[in-house]
Amino acid sequence: MKRIQGIGASPGIAIGPAFLFQKAEIRVERRDFSDAAREWARIEEALQAAVAQLEALARRVYGEIGSEQAAIFEAQLQMLDDPDLLDAVRHLIIDRHISAEYALQMAGEEQYRYIWL
């Protein structure tokens, strides 16, 4: 049997399966293109889909668990509407001609470094 030590989130004893979280590293390959308007349209389409999914999740969690737990989705929705992030993505797409996915990854990583490091 493997023993794993951790920090309890609340007092008491719980019995059940344990899951070990391992952060997945997602890397997007750089892809150049020539149609900046098309790439920006792809970002807008993806954002609309993500917002719809997050709103649906927030409603479901709010109804089943509560507002405190649903707040995580509200925070994610705010990130998707961050003007600084979107301006950085737009700049990378238009000025550097890189794909929507790669631009979003680069802008997100830069924001992370600025805020957390």
C-alpha positions in Angstrom: 0.0 0.0 0.0 1.3 3.5 -0.9 1.1 6.1 1.8 0.4 9.7 0.8 0.4 12.5 3.3 -1.5 15.7 2.7 -3.2 18.6 4.4 -6.9 18.2 5.4 -9.4 20.6 4.0 -11.7 20.1 7.0 -11.6 18.3 10.3 -12.7 14.7 10.6 -12.1 11.4 8.8 -13.0 10.5 5.3 -12.8 7.1 3.6 -12.8 6.7 -0.1 -10.5 6.6 -3.1 -7.7 9.1 -3.3 -6.8 10.8 -6.5 -3.4 12.3 -7.2 -3.5 15.6 -9.2 -0.8 15.9 -11.8 -0.7 19.2 -13.7 -0.9 18.6 -17.4 1.3 20.8 -19.6 -0.5 21.9 -22.7 1.6 23.1 -25.5 0.3 24.6 -28.7 2.6 24.5 -31.7 3.3 27.9 -33.3 1.6 28.2 -36.7 1.9 31.3 -38.9 -0.8 32.5 -41.2 -1.7 35.3 -43.5 -5.4 36.2 -42.6 -5.4 38.0 -39.3 -9.2 38.7 -39.6 -9.9 35.0 -39.9 -7.7 34.2 -36.8 -9.4 36.9 -34.7 -12.8 35.5 -35.8 -11.7 32.1 -34.6 -10.9 33.6 -31.2 -14.3 35.3 -31.0 -16.1 32.0 -31.9 -14.1 30.1 -29.3 -14.8 32.7 -26.6 -18.5 32.6 -27.3 -18.5 28.8 -27.0 -16.5 28.9 -23.8 -18.7 31.5 -22.3 -21.8 29.5 -23.1 -20.3 26.4 -21.5 -19.1 28.2 -18.4 -22.4 29.9 -17.9 -24.2 26.5 -18.2 -21.8 24.9 -15.7 -22.2 27.8 -13.3 -26.0 27.5 -13.4 -25.8 23.7 -12.9 -23.3 23.9 -10.0 -25.3 26.8 -8.4 -28.5 24.7 -8.5 -26.9 21.5 -7.3 -24.2 22.6 -4.9 -24.5 26.3 -4.2 -23.3 29.8 -5.1 -19.9 29.6 -3.3 -18.9 26.6 -5.5 -20.3 28.2 -8.6 -18.2 31.3 -8.1 -15.2 29.6 -9.7 -17.0 29.7 -13.1 -17.8 33.4 -12.6 -14.1 34.0 -12.1 -13.3 32.1 -15.3 -15.9 34.1 -17.2 -14.2 37.3 -16.0 -10.8 36.0 -17.3 -12.3 35.5 -20.7 -13.6 39.0 -20.7 -10.3 40.6 -19.6 -9.5 43.5 -21.9 -5.8 43.3 -21.3 -5.7 39.6 -22.2 -7.8 40.1 -25.3 -5.7 43.1 -26.4 -2.5 41.1 -26.1 -4.0 38.2 -28.1 -5.2 40.7 -30.8 -1.8 42.3 -30.9 0.0 38.9 -31.3 -2.4 37.8 -34.1 -2.3 41.1 -36.1 1.3 42.1 -35.6 3.1 38.8 -35.4 0.8 36.7 -37.6 0.6 33.7 -35.2 -2.3 31.4 -34.8 -5.2 32.1 -32.4 -4.4 29.2 -30.2 -0.7 30.1 -29.9 -1.5 33.8 -29.3 -3.9 32.9 -26.5 -1.3 30.6 -24.9 1.4 33.2 -25.1 -0.8 36.1 -23.8 -2.1 33.9 -20.9 1.4 32.8 -19.9 2.6 36.4 -20.0 -0.2 37.5 -17.8 0.5 34.6 -15.4 4.2 35.6 -15.1 3.2 39.3 -14.6 0.7 38.5 -11.8 2.3 35.5 -10.0 6.0 35.7 -10.6 
